[in-house]
Amino acid sequence: MTSEPVQALPPTQRTLPAMLQQAAAQHGGRPLLKVGDNAWTFDDTARAAARRAAALRMAGVARGERVALMCSNRIEFIETFVGCGWIGAVSVPVNTASMGPQIEYLLANSGARLLVIEAGFVERLAAADLSRTALQAIWVVGDAPAAAAMGGVPCRAWPTAGDAIEPEAVLPGDALAILYTSGTTGPAKGVICPHAQVHWWGVNSARVLGVNAHDVLCTTLPLFHINALNTFVQALLAGCRVVFEPRFSASRFWATMREADATVVYLLGAMVPILLAQSAGDHERQHRVRVGLGPGVPAAAGEAFQARTGVALLEGYGSTETNFVIATHAATAADSPRRGVMGWLQPGFDARVVDEHDVELPAGEAGELLLRADEPFAFASGYFGMPEGTVEAWRNLWFHTGDRVARDADGAFRFIDRIKDAIRRRGENISSFEVEQVLQSHPAVASVAVYPVRSDLAEDEVMAALVLREGRGVEPAALALYCETRLPYFAIPRYIEVMAELPRTENGKVQKYKLRERGVTAATWVASDGGRAKPGR
């Protein structure tokens, strides 16, 4: 085993099949991953990819075709993902909190022909019109399907793997996955992630964290996001081991890290205040964790976390469309984080802070962050089926992040706020548009505006201001209940306020900034932590 930094593969080998084969040849029977009760070596993983690929091909899945995947952190997710990559098919992970309308949209938009779905989520398909999709088959993971078909689409139990087949001659620029990220003024956008982009996510993250072959990576984050998928690639390239836990548990977090023998952990902003709210004790230092990735953690919380646990959390900036572009660093003293700093630009990328006309601004002045990569296919290829959205986001050959930042004189970047009308809660991007569409569909609602308000956990909470139709009435608690079967749990508004009218411009556009400034009032209904209504504060 080596402690050398992770190196990028030659350009032609920046594909998932090449990474799997190279890792199997180099590390063979050493352990690579553990998911639940399943543990695979590097050899096992390459073999599983080749065998699942055979089953996919027997089902008619061809190169470039999409396979939707709605599954929690379990081995079948990994097996489907690597099997698709082996034959050049495209994985389409679906957020497991998605309900019928979102599932229908993602299936229709991606054109997926096969859906691999965990048994516990199958009942949600009843609220999706599968006739509007290209779906031809459903594989059910776990319990056998209760019916032979759903919405006219044949269902069958997860099939056994076939005999191993040779990989397709996949190219670094070919799509490996379509990862959906919530739109801000429209429905979710499918980000086309090429093989080389995922390779660079692994390389850059491993370098920032100082990952080497002696490490054990452990994440409680879901595999349907780039963060956890990237953790798998880090382990693959570094020759180390990765453990995927089923979910985040604050009360069992440190026990879980000890059981995994973890040395590197992955946290999101709100998770750290939640952990700090637990009782302090010796158990918080009885572990081998040396570093954590914690983007978006408030500076004070990060300092308190390190004081209590001994674990330094590294800041950084990246998105599904880009890569790990800006970061603090585990190994370089000069890169040591200071309050409010996301980090410094990493090698292989370029960044600008610009005004509304894409004109670069001087240091210290806030503007939109634009990014681009030096290496081919290190960023996403665009938005699937949305050429206009792709051109808009990548105009002038720079990716427009929609985030307002400032760059200090020494090159450090500071996050200011989001320019786009997006909400981030529980580590998820939420489209205000999609929440508004659901609330607007209620017969008592005449108009609605959805926007973020800050919570005590350094993240957004969802608030809705609405006007009722004349002569109609509905309780806010009933509206929240109405959302439960139509929205992911994290998108359901915590705050609802009924107003006589919404603030608007002269041309009728809702002035959400006024609503954000107004925030939660005494007239606001607030959902309790247990989901029961309570009066506003």
N, C-alpha and C positions, 0 to 999 in steps of 0.2 A: 504494500500500500504506500501511497505517496501523499505528502503534504503540500505538493506543488499547487499553485493556483490553477483553476480550471482554464483550459485553453480552448479557443474556438476551433471547430473542425474546418478542414478545407472547404471552399465554397460548394463543391458538388456534393459534399457529404452532410450538408445542413438540412437533412430530412429525417423524419422519425424512423423509417426503416434503417437508414444508415446509422443513426445514433444507437438503435437497439442492437444491431449487428456488431458494431464496434465495441459497445459496452460488454456484450456477451463474450466476444473474443478475448477481451482484456481481463474481465473479472469472473467469468464463468459461473462457478457454483457458490460464489459469495452472496449473502443476502442483499436484496435490493429494496423490497417493499413489504409492508405488512398492512393489511386492511381487515379489521375484525379478526377472525380466526384463520385467515388465509395469509400465508407468507410465501413470497416468490424470490428466487435467486435471479441474477441477471440472465442466466440461461433460460430459466422458466419463463421469464417475461417475453423474451424474443420468440420462444416456442409457442407461447399462448397467443401472441400476435399472429403468427403464421397459421395457427389452427383456427382461431376465430375468424380470420380473413377467409379461410376456406368455407366456413359456414355462411358468412355473409355473401360470398360469391355464389354459393349454391342457392341462396335466397334471391338471386338476381341483382344484387348490388354491384354496380360497376364503378370504375374509376370516375371520379367527379360527382357521383351521386351522393345525396345527403341522407344521413341516418340520424334521426332525432333520438335523444337519450335523456330520459327523465328518471333519474335514479339517485339515491342518496350515496354517501361514501361507502361503497362496497366494491368487491373485486370485479363484479360484472361491468361496472362502469369503466374501470381501467382496461378490462379485456376488450370491450367494444371499441374504446378509443384507439388503442394500439392496433386492433384488427382492422379498423377503418383506415388508419394511416398506412398500414402495410400494403393495401391494394389501391391507395390513392382515393378512397372514398372520403367524404367530409362529415365529421361528427358535428351534430347540432345539439349541444347540451341545453337542457331546459331547466330553469329554476324550479326546484321542487315545491316552492310555494305558489307556483302558477295555478290558476283556476281555469275552468273551462274556456272562457273567452280568450285568455292569453294563450292557452295551449293551441286553440284553433288558429289564432293569428300566426303564431310561430311556425306551426306546421304548414299553413298555407303560404306564408311568405318564403319559407326556405325551400318549399317543394319537396320535402322529405318523402321518400317512398316507404321507409321502414321506421317504425317507432319501437324503441326498446324502453319499456316502462316497468317500474317496480309495482308489484301487486297492490300495495297500499294506495297508489295514486290512480289506479284504473277507473275508479268510480267517478273521477272528475271528468273523464271523457264523455260522460252522459250529457254534460252541459256544453259540449263542443259539437259543432256541425261538421263531421268529418267528410261529408260529401263535398265540402268547399275546399278540400285539400287534395294533394296528390297521393295520399297514403294508400298503400296496397297491402301492408301486413303489419301486425303488432306482435312483438315478442314480450311476454310477461315474465319478469324476473321475480323469483320467490315462489309464492303459492301459484298453483295452476289457475288459469283464467276461469272465471265462473261461467262464461259464455263463449261460444265458438266464434262470435263476431261482435264488434262494437261499431255501431253506426254503419253497418254494412261492410266493415273492414275485417278480414279474417284475423282471429287471435289464436295464438298457440303459446305453449310454455317455452321458455328460453331453451333453444335447442343445444344439444351437445356439440362440441367443437368437431371440426373435420380433420382430415389428415393435413399436415403442414404443407403449405404451398410457398413458392418463391415470391418475393415482394415484387410489386410493380416498379418500373423505372421512374419513380417519383422525382419531380424536380423541386428545388428549394422554393420556387415561387408558386408552386401548386398549393391550393387551399388545404389546410389540415383540419380546420374547424371554423364554424360560424358561431360566434359568441354574441348573444343579444345584449345590448345595453340600452337602457331606457332613453327614449327620445325626450326632448324638452318641449317641443311644440307639436309633436306628432307621435305616432306609435313607435315601439321599440325598433332599433336599427340592428341589423345583423352584420357584425364586424367580421370581415373575411380575414382570417389569420393564416398566413402561409406557413409552411414548415420552417422556413428560415427565421421567421419572426419568433416562433416558439423556441427555436434553438438559441437565439440571442437573448430571450428572456431568461433562459437557464444560465447562460454564460454570464450575463451582466449581474444577475441576482447573486450567483455563487461568488463572483468576484467581490461584490460589495460586502457580503456577509463573511467572506473568508472561508467559504465551505471547502473542505477537503475530504479525502477518503476515510478519515477517522471519525467523521461527524455522523450523528443521527439526527435527521430532520424530523420534526413532528408538527403537524398542523391539524387544527380542528375546523378549518375553513372548508366550505363545500367544493367538491370537484367540478361543479358546473361553472366556476369562475376561474379566471386566468391565474389568480394567486396560487391556488392549490395545484392546478395543472403545471404551473411553472415550478413548483416544489418537486414534483415528479421528475421533471427534466433536469433540475439541479442535481438530484441524486444520480440520475442516469449518466450525466457528464462528469460528475466528480468521483464516481465510483463508491459512493457512500450509501447509507440506508435511509429510507423514509418511512414514517409511520403516519397513516391517515386515520384519525379518530372520527367517530360517527357524528359528533356535534361538540359545541363548546359548552362546558359546564364550569361555572365559576367556582363552585364548592369543591369540585374534584380536579381542578386544573393542575395543581402541583402534584397531586398523587398520580395523575395521568402522565405527567412529564417524567416522574421518577420511574414509573412502570415501563415507559418507552425507552428509558435511558437517554432522553433527548439532550442534545447540545445546542440546537438551533430551533427557535420557535417563531411562530408567525401570528401576529395580532393586528387587529384593526382598531382605529381610534377609540370607539366606545367600549371596547373590551377591557381596556386598562382601568378606567374608573370603576368598572364593575368589579374587577379583581381587587382593586384597592378598597372597595366597600366591604370585602370579606374580613373576617377577624385576622389580625396580624399574628404571626407565630413563627416558630422555628421551621415549620414545614415549608415556608416560603424560600428557605435557603438550603433545604435538603434535596438537592438536584445537581445535575451536571450542566445545566443550561449556561452557555457562555455569552450568547448574544440573541437578540430578537429583532425581527423586522416589525416596526410599529408605525406605519405612515398615518399621519393625522392625529397622533396622540398629543394632547395639550402638553406644553413644556413642563408645567408644574407637575402634572401627573406622571410624565416620564421620569422626572427627577425623583419623585416619591417612590415610583416603582423600582428604580435602581437602588435607592437607599434601603428598601425593604427586602428586595430579592437578590440583589447583586447582579442583576441582568440589565445591561445597557440596551436600550431600544434605538434602532437606527431609523432615521427619517428618510423620506424619499418621495419621488413623484413618478408616476407612470399611469398609463391608461390602457384599456383593451386595444385601442387603436395604435398605441405607440410602443413603448418598451420601458425598461427601468432606466430613465433618462437622467434624472437628477437624484442625488443621494448623498447622505453622509456615509462614512466608511468605517468598517470594523478595525482595519489594520493601520490606518494612517492618522497619526496624531494631528497633523495639520488640518485634517478634515473633521476634527472633533466638533460635534454640533453645539450650537449656541441657541438661546431661546428664539423661537419663532422662525428658525431657518429650516427649509426643506432639504437643503444640501447644495451641492455644486454639480455642474454639468459633467457627465461621465464621458470617457473617451468614446468616439464613434458617433457622436451626436452634435447637433448645432441647435441653438436656441436664440430667440429674439423676444423682446418685450416691445409691443407695438401699440399704436393708437388705432382708432377705428378705420383708418385708411391703410393699415399695414405699414406705416412709417415707423421705423425703429425709434424708441425713446431713450433718453439718457439714463444712466444709473440713478437709482433712487426714485424714479418716476413710475407709477403703477400703470400697467396696461395689460393687454391680452398676451398670454404666452403662446408663441408659435414654435413648432419643433420640426426637425427633419433628421434623417439618419444618413450616415456615410455609406453603410453597407447595403447592398441590394436586399430587398424584402425583409429588412429588419423592422419595418412597420407594417401595419395591416394594408391590404390591397384596396380597401374601400368598403362601402356598405352594400350588402347583397341586394340586388334588384332595385337599388336606389341611386342611379347615376347622377341625378341632380344633387342629392345630398352629398355624394362623394366629391363632386366638383366644388361644391360650396365649402366643405370642410378642408379640402386640400388646395384651395385657391392660391395662386402665386407659388405653387410647389412647396408650400409649408402647411403642416397640419395645424389647424386652428383649434386650440384646446377648449376655448370658452371659459378659461379660468383667468382671473385677474391676479397678477403677481407683480413684484418689484425685485429688481436685481441690485444688490449692494455693490459698493465699489470694488470689493474683493471677489465678486462673481457669485456670491451666495444668493440663492433665490428665496424669497419670502412669499408665502401664499397670502393673498388678501381676501378674495371672495370669488364666487362664481358669477360670471357674466350671464351664463345661460339660466333659464328658468328650470333648474333641476333641483331635486331634493335628495339628500343622502341620509338614509336611516338604516340602522342595523347592518351597516356595511353594504347596503344595496342602493343603487341609483333608482329613483322613483320618478316616473314621468307624471308631472302635474296634469298633463293632457289626458292621460289614461284614467286617472282618478276622477277628473272632471267629467269625462264621458260616462262613467258609471253613475255618478251622482246625478248628472243631468238626465239620465234615463229613468229616474224615479218620477212617477206621475205628479208628485207634489212640488217638484223643484223647477223653478222658472229659469234661474241662472246661477252659476257657481264659479268661484275662483278658488284654486288650491295653491298653497304656497308654504314655504318652510318657516318655522319658528325654532329658535334654538332651545335645546334641552340642557339639563344639568350634566349630561354625559358627553358634552362636546360634540354633538351631532345634531341633525335636524329632527324635528317632529313635524308631522303633517297636519296642517290646519286647513279647514274649508270654511269659506264665508259664502253664504248662499241667500238667495231671495226666493220665497215661495210663490207659487201661482196664486192668483187671486181666488179667495174662497177655499183654499186648500190648507191643510195643516198636517204637520208630521213632527214627531219628537226626534231630536238629534240622536238619541239612543237607537231609535228605529232605523235611522239612516245608516248608522254604523253597522247595525245588524244586516241591513240590506247589502252592504259592501262585502260582508264576510264570505259569501259564496261567489263573488264576482271579482275580487281583488286578492292578491297575495296578502298575507297577514300584516306584513311590514308596511304596506301601502294604505291600510285603512286609517283614515284621519283619527288622530287622538283628540283634536280640538275641532269643534263645529260651532259656528255662530250664525244665527239667522239674523239678517239685516233687512232694513226697508229697501235699500238700494246699494249697489256696489259703486265705488268711486271709478269714474270713467273719464277718458279724454274726450275732446270735442268730437272726435270721429267714432266714439263708442267703445274704444279699447279699454279693458279693465286695467286700472293703475295698481298693479300688484305691489309696487314698492310702498304705496300708502298703507296697504293692508299689512305688509311685513312690519312697517314702522309702528303700526297700531298694536300689533301683537295680540296676546291673550288679554281679554278684558273680564270685568265682572259678569258680563252677559254671555261669556263663552261656556259652552258645555265641554266638560273634560271627561274622557274615558279613564276610569280608574285602572290600576295595574291588573286588577282581576277582570277587567272588561266590563265592569258595571258603571253606570252613569253616576257622575257626581257634579255638583254645581261648579261654575267657573270661579276663578279666583281673581 
